[in-house]
Amino acid sequence: MENVNKILAINFGGIGDEILFLPALISVKKEFPNAKITLALEPRSKSIKDLTDVIDEIVLVDIKRKNKYIEIIKLILKSRNYDIAIASGGNKFMSIILWLTGAKKRYGYDCGALSRKLLTCAVPLNKNQYAVKMYHDLVTPITDIVTELPEIKVQPQDKIPNSVLIHPGVSKMSIEKGIVKTISAETWAQTIDLLVKNGKKVILAGGPDDKECIETILKTVTTTEFENLYGKTKNIRELAELISKAEIFLCSDSAPLHIAVALGTKTFAIFGPTDDKKLIPPTVTPIKATDNCPIKPCLWERRQTSCKNLDCLKITAQDIINSIFCTTSCNNCTADFYTNT
């Protein structure tokens, strides 16, 4: 490919989506180390810039506002003289945006005849795989380099021995929209009690949306032998540093999960109505209910809000403890076996 100096990437979504999108950008940066990468994203996800040095510039596009089309027009007007433009999004509208940027080479998902006409390469969209791979497919026509997991830049931290960091990951916006993806605050509190009883050093953390959940946990938990760091992490980088200190990270299907993956922290994640196979690599242990719901996972696949029964989230504190201790002990047994052999 001819000289590439300026690359535009467009990826709308939450901070978790941006972390999952990072491997694609990392591979492109390795292919074109001298190129400047600009990422167009929603304002709610701008903190991704604090986790990586791959992105040189961000452009905020508030597509949640009523005048979202004006925001798109502003993006198009700013997007000039790019050698390559890449966009996620499984609709033909993204193909039109890419074409209007005037970029020399344009890469997006194949959404039909129009996308195949407007794009340099329309990439098949395969949603039935880990999201990192789905996003990375976009750059396969550009580079043979493959980055399999998110990578973020955080100073190495010493591990806190025998520690379990808990981050409930409750999104107030999601709850308002009728989307529930995690267990109750009471179950989190019971989990803390059992972890402490089993000799673990428990640390509790959370973001602004976790406020009500954390307050309920603190009212419900019976032990005082844990460290409450809620409100102590002031930004996403500080949260990432805290996650890197933990031996075990216990969380929900939320952005901190993807940070933990990028840091290589041993992670256990609560999964209910969403599809763990699309959101986590094999390095993460999903904790799921043993319900027999015939349409699970249903969120996004079959419905846009969670069902009222939420059988898929009937996970007890003991279920969580069993998963953590069984997985950890089995890994230790395996390690001992190979060491002694």
N, C-alpha and C positions, 0 to 999 in steps of 0.2 A: 504494500500500500504506500502511496505517496506520503510526503511529509505531513504529519498531523500535529498541529500546534494548539488547536482549541477544540474542546469536546463539550457538548451540552448533554446532560442527562436529565430526564424528567421522571420523577417518581412521586406521585401523590399518595399520602397515607400517613399513619401515625409514626412515631419514632421507631417502633418495632419493625415496621415495613422498611424504614431507611436502613436499619441495621442489617436486615435480611438482604437488602439491595447492595450493601457494601462489597461483598465478594466480586460482583460483576465489575464494579468500579476499580477494585484493586487489580484485577486481571488486566483491565484496559490500561491502567497506569503502568503496570509492568511492561506491557507491550509498547507503550509510548511514554517513556519516563519523563520526557521534556514537555509533554503536552499539559496545558492548563485545563482542569476539569471544573466545570460549573454545574451545580446541581440545583434544579428548580424543584421546590417542594413547598408543602404547606407550612404556615408560620408555627403551628404546634410542634413541628418536628425540627426546628432550626438548631436545636442543641446537638444534633448529630455532628455538627462541625467541631464540637468540643471533644469528640471521641476518635477523630481520625485526622491524619495529615494528607489523605488522598484527595480530599475535596479542597480546591483552591478558593472557590467562591460559591456562595449560595444566593439564589434568587427566590424571594418569597412570593407565592401565588396563593391567595386566600380563596380557594374554590368553594369554601363553605358560605361565603357571603352572597347576598342577593344579586350583587352585580358581578358574579363570577365570570361572565363573558367579557366584561371590561378587563378583569384581571388576566384572562387568557390573552386578550389583545395586547395588553402591556407586555406580557411575556414574549409574544411573537415579535413585537417591535424592538425589544431588547436583544433578541436572539438573531444576531447578524454575524456573518463572517466565521461561522463555525465549520470546521472540517468534517466533524462527525456529530450527529445528534441521535440520541437513544432515548426511547420512551417506553415505560411499562404502561399497562392499561389495556384491557381486552376489548376495546371498541374502536370503530373506524374513526371516531373523533380525534383520537391520538395520532392517527396517520395523517389527518388533515393538518393538525398542529405542526407535526414534524415537517411536512411539505412546505408549509407557510414560513417556517424559519429560514428556508433557503439554504440549509446546510448541504454541503456537497454530497455527503453520504448519510443516509437515514435508515435507522433500524428500529423496528417495532414488531408487535405480534401480528400474525396473519389473521385479519378479521374479515376477509372476503376479497372480492375482486378489486375494490377501491384501494385497499391497503397494498395489494400486490402491484398496483399501478403507481402509487405515490411513493412507495418506499424502495430504497436500494435493495433491501432484503426484508421480506416479511417472514418472520420466524414462527414456526408452529407453536401454539400456546398449549402447554401440557400442565394443567393444574393438579394432576394426580401424582405429585411428587413433592419433595421437600421444597419449600418456597425459595430457598437459596438457589437451588438448581433451576427452578422455573425462571427466576430473574436472570440467572447466569446464561441461560439459553440465548438471551438477547445479544450477547457479545460473542457467541461462537463463530459468527461469520467474520469477526474482526481479529480474533486471537485464538491460538491453540492453548494458551495458558489457562489453567483451571484453578480457581480458588474455592475450596469446598466448604469452608466455614467462615463466618464473620471474623474479622480481626479488628481490634480497637487498640488505641495507643493509651495505655495506662501504666504508670510507674509500677514496677514489681513490688508487691507487698508481702511481708512475712505472714504466714498462716497462723491464725489463732487456734491452738491445739484443741481438738475435740469439739469444735464449734459448729453450730447449726444456725445459719442466718435465715430468718423468716421474713418474707415480704409478701403480704396478702395480695397486693396488686388489684385493688378494687377501683374500677373506673366509674366515677359518679355519672359521667356522661352516658356510659353504657347502660347503667342501671336506669337512668331516666328514659332511655330508649327501649327499655324492656329486655336488655341483654344481660344475662347473669352467667358468668363463666367460672365462678369459684364457690368454695364452701362458705358456710356462715361464720361470723365472727366468734360465735360460741365454740364451733369446732376448732377454730384456730387456737382459742384459749385452752381447750382440752388437750390439743396437740403439744402446746408449750408445757403444760403440766406433766404429760407423759415423757416428753423428751428430758426434762429436768430430772424426773424420777429415775430415768434410765441413765443418768450421769452425763448428759450432754450440757455443754455451755451454750445456752440459747441467747441469741441476739435478735431483737425485734426492730424492724425498720419499715418505712413506708413513705409514700408520696403524699401530696396535698389531698388527693382524692380518697386516701385511706383514712382520713381523720375520724369519721364516724365508726368505721370498723375497728380502728385502734382503740378508741374510747371504750367500745363495748368489750374488746379483748381485755383491757386493763381492769374493767369492772368485774369481769367473769373469771379470769384466771385466779387460781388459788395459791400458786407459788409466788414468791417474791425473788426467787433465785434465778433471775434472768436480767439481761441488760436491755433497757428500752432506749433505742437510739432514734425513735421516731422524731422527725423534725431536725435531726442533727446533720443530715446530709442536705446541703443547700443547693446542689445542682447534680446533673447526671454524672459528671465526672467523679464527684465525691461518692455517689452511690456505687459507681463502678469500682472505685478503690476499696469500698467496704466489702463488696461482693468478692473481690479478689483475695480478701483476708480470710474468708470463711472456708472451712474444710468442706462443708455441705451447705448448699443453697436450696431452700424450700420455698416455692413460689406458685403463682397461678400462671395461666396462659396470658402473659403480659410482656411489655417491653423489657423489664429487668431479666426475664428468662433469656432473651436473646443476648443481653449483655453478658450473662453468666456463660453462655455457650462460647462467646467470643473470647472470654478469659480462661476457659478451660476448667472452671470450677465445677466440682461434682454436683450435679443438679437433679432435683426431683421436682416435677411440676404437676399440679392438679389439672386434670383435663375432664371436661364434662361434655358440652354440646359441640365443641370444636374438634377438628381432626388432628390428632397428635402427629400422624404420619406426614402431614404437610407442614407442620410448624416446628418440629424438632428433629435433630439428627439422632442416630443410635446412641450417642454419648449421654443423652438425657434419659432419665427413667420417668415415664409417665405414670401417674397415680390415677386410676380410673375406678369407677363404681362397677360392681358386678351385675348391674341391671341387664335386663334382656330387651331393652328398647329396640324395636325392629328398624328404626330409622336413624339411630345414632351412628355417626355424628350428623346432626341436622342443621346446626347454625351455619348460615351462609349457603349450605348445600341445598336445603329444602325450605328453610324459613329465615326471616330476617330478625326475628326476636326469639328469645328462649321460650320454651313451653312452660305452662304453669306447674306441671308436676315435678320437673327437674329431677327425675329419678337418676339421671346420669351424674348428679352431684351428691347423691346420698352416700358420701364417703365419710367414714368415722375417723376419729383421731387414732384409734387402734389400727385401722387400715393403713394410715400414713406411717405410723411407727413400724408396723410389720414390714412395709415396703422398704423403708430406710434401713432398718437393722438387718433384714434378710439380704438385701442387695449388698450392703457393706460387708456383712459377715461372709457371704458367698465369695465376694471378690477377695477378701483376706485369705479364705481357705484356698482359693485358686493360687494366690500368690505364694502361700506357704508350700503348696504342693510342688510348684515349679522350682521354688528355692531349694527344697529338700531333695528334689530329684536331681 
